[in-house]
Amino acid sequence: MRVDYNLNHRHKWMLRLLYTPNESGVSEPIHGRTRIQKAMFLLQRKLREEFRTRIGFKFEPYKYGPFDERVYEVLEELEMKQLVTTTPAEEHDSPHDSTRYELTEDGAEEAEKLWGHIDDEKKRLCEWVRYEQADRPLGSLLSYVYRMYPEMTTNSEIADKVEH
């Protein structure tokens, strides 16, 4: 039986990002609110630049670079739909000291279907964002974003601390 989760573009791309399999074919969680925020920013920016595809976020310069509150709203909505789980740092035994975001079993099933609806170039872009950018140490990820998108650092409280 197919369940209609009533997902918009933002939900679908968040699920695809969380689903993106690594070289072993496994989907890994993303650790940290800042990391998932910057990953969605990079995904949206690159999809727009390379494929004229829009996700629907409106990132603006904020305290730690590009930010859109709706990234967190989408995560909360996906959690309410039981497609994503959010585990606070103190409740998981990962070496990461931040919140863990991962797909539930139903989320993985839905995301796998969504993954199948995008072409190989977009899949490669998701892999690049997920494993070459979002998995970097946070300082390195911020440095990359600040260097590549300086217009998004104008309100940053940490710009002087981030190498760019």
C-alpha positions as CSV (number, residue, x, y, z in Angstrom):
1,M,0.0,0.0,0.0
2,R,1.4,3.4,-1.0
3,V,1.2,6.1,1.7
4,D,0.9,9.7,0.5
5,Y,3.1,11.7,2.8
6,N,2.1,15.0,1.1
7,L,5.7,16.0,0.5
8,N,6.8,19.3,-1.1
9,H,10.1,20.0,-2.9
10,R,11.9,20.9,0.3
11,H,10.8,17.6,2.0
12,K,11.8,15.5,-1.0
13,W,15.3,17.0,-1.3
14,M,15.9,16.7,2.4
15,L,14.9,13.0,2.2
16,R,17.2,12.5,-0.8
17,L,20.1,14.2,1.0
18,L,19.6,12.0,4.0
19,Y,19.2,8.9,1.8
20,T,22.3,9.5,-0.3
21,P,24.2,6.3,-0.1
22,N,28.0,6.2,0.5
23,E,30.5,4.2,-1.6
24,S,29.3,1.0,0.2
25,G,25.6,1.8,-0.6
26,V,24.7,2.7,2.9
27,S,22.9,5.9,4.0
28,E,24.6,7.5,6.9
29,P,23.1,10.0,9.4
30,I,24.1,13.7,9.3
31,H,25.4,15.1,12.6
32,G,24.7,18.6,13.6
33,R,22.2,21.4,12.9
34,T,24.8,23.7,11.3
35,R,26.1,20.8,9.1
36,I,22.6,20.0,7.8
37,Q,21.8,23.7,7.3
38,K,25.0,24.2,5.2
39,A,24.4,20.9,3.3
40,M,21.0,22.0,2.2
41,F,22.3,25.4,1.2
42,L,25.0,23.8,-1.0
43,L,22.5,21.4,-2.5
44,Q,20.1,24.1,-3.3
45,R,22.7,26.5,-4.7
46,K,24.3,23.8,-6.9
47,L,21.0,22.5,-8.1
48,R,20.0,26.0,-9.2
49,E,23.3,26.8,-10.7
50,E,23.9,23.5,-12.6
51,F,20.3,22.3,-13.3
52,R,18.0,25.2,-12.9
53,T,16.2,23.1,-10.2
54,R,14.7,24.9,-7.3
55,I,14.1,23.4,-3.9
56,G,12.2,26.2,-2.2
57,F,14.4,27.4,0.6
58,K,15.3,31.1,0.9
59,F,18.7,31.2,2.5
60,E,19.9,34.6,3.9
61,P,23.1,35.7,5.6
62,Y,22.9,35.0,9.3
63,K,25.0,34.4,12.4
64,Y,26.9,31.4,11.0
65,G,26.5,32.1,7.3
66,P,23.6,31.0,5.0
67,F,20.5,30.1,7.0
68,D,16.8,29.3,6.5
69,E,14.6,28.4,9.5
70,R,12.6,26.2,7.2
71,V,15.4,23.7,7.1
72,Y,14.6,22.9,10.7
73,E,10.8,23.1,10.1
74,V,11.2,20.5,7.3
75,L,13.1,18.2,9.6
76,E,10.4,18.6,12.3
77,E,7.7,17.9,9.7
78,L,9.5,14.8,8.5
79,E,9.9,13.7,12.1
80,M,6.2,14.1,12.7
81,K,5.5,12.0,9.6
82,Q,7.9,9.4,11.1
83,L,10.3,9.6,8.1
84,V,13.2,11.1,10.0
85,T,14.5,10.6,13.6
86,T,16.4,13.3,15.5
87,T,18.6,12.0,18.3
88,P,20.2,14.6,20.6
89,A,23.9,14.2,21.2
90,E,23.5,12.9,24.8
91,E,21.3,10.1,23.5
92,H,23.6,8.4,21.0
93,D,27.0,6.9,21.2
94,S,28.5,8.4,18.1
95,P,31.9,10.2,18.3
96,H,30.0,13.3,17.0
97,D,28.8,15.6,19.8
98,S,25.8,16.9,18.0
99,T,22.3,16.0,17.1
100,R,22.0,13.1,14.7
101,Y,19.5,13.2,11.8
102,E,18.6,9.9,10.0
103,L,15.9,8.2,8.1
104,T,13.5,5.8,9.7
105,E,12.7,2.6,7.9
106,D,9.6,4.2,6.3
107,G,11.7,7.3,5.5
108,A,14.4,5.2,3.8
109,E,11.7,3.4,1.8
110,E,10.2,6.7,0.6
111,A,13.6,8.4,0.0
112,E,14.7,5.4,-2.1
113,K,11.7,5.9,-4.4
114,L,12.5,9.7,-4.6
115,W,16.2,8.8,-5.3
116,G,15.1,6.7,-8.2
117,H,13.3,9.7,-9.8
118,I,16.5,11.9,-10.2
119,D,19.1,11.4,-12.9
120,D,22.7,10.3,-12.3
121,E,24.1,13.9,-12.4
122,K,21.9,15.0,-9.6
123,K,22.7,11.8,-7.7
124,R,26.4,12.7,-8.1
125,L,25.7,16.2,-6.8
126,C,24.0,14.8,-3.7
127,E,26.9,12.5,-3.1
128,W,29.3,15.4,-3.4
129,V,27.3,17.6,-1.0
130,R,26.7,14.7,1.4
131,Y,30.1,13.0,1.6
132,E,32.7,15.6,0.3
133,Q,31.2,18.6,2.0
134,A,28.8,17.7,4.9
135,D,31.2,15.1,6.3
136,R,34.1,17.6,6.6
137,P,35.0,18.8,10.0
138,L,32.6,21.7,10.7
139,G,35.3,24.4,10.5
140,S,36.4,23.1,7.1
141,L,32.8,23.1,5.9
142,L,32.2,26.6,7.1
143,S,35.5,27.7,5.5
144,Y,34.4,26.3,2.1
145,V,30.9,27.9,2.3
146,Y,32.4,31.3,3.4
147,R,35.0,31.2,0.7
148,M,32.6,30.2,-2.1
149,Y,29.7,32.4,-1.1
150,P,31.0,35.5,0.7
151,E,27.7,37.3,0.1
152,M,26.3,34.9,2.7
153,T,28.7,36.0,5.4
154,T,27.7,39.6,5.8
155,N,25.8,39.0,9.1
156,S,28.1,36.3,10.4
157,E,29.2,36.5,14.1
158,I,32.1,34.2,13.3
159,A,33.4,35.5,10.0
160,D,36.7,36.6,11.7
161,K,37.2,33.2,13.1
162,V,36.5,31.2,9.9
163,E,39.3,30.8,7.5
164,H,38.2,31.9,4.0
